[in-house]
Amino acid sequence: MKGAQTHRSWWVARQAVQSVKRRDGRATLTLKGGIMAPVSRTQATVLRQQGWF
């Protein structure tokens, strides 16, 4: 299962991501089941380079 660390205490499976919201310079991932996973600014750069959003 592929995934990534999105924040210091969050690891997210890529297949669980339903949508990405970007607001006020921050990103949040909406996961299956309605869970909202935060994305740190550092990890946002990495995830963007990997094509997550």
Buried (B, 14 or more C-beta within 10 A) or exposed (E): EEEBBBBEEBEBEBEBBEEBEEEEEEBBBBBEEEEEBBBBEEBBEBBBEEEBB
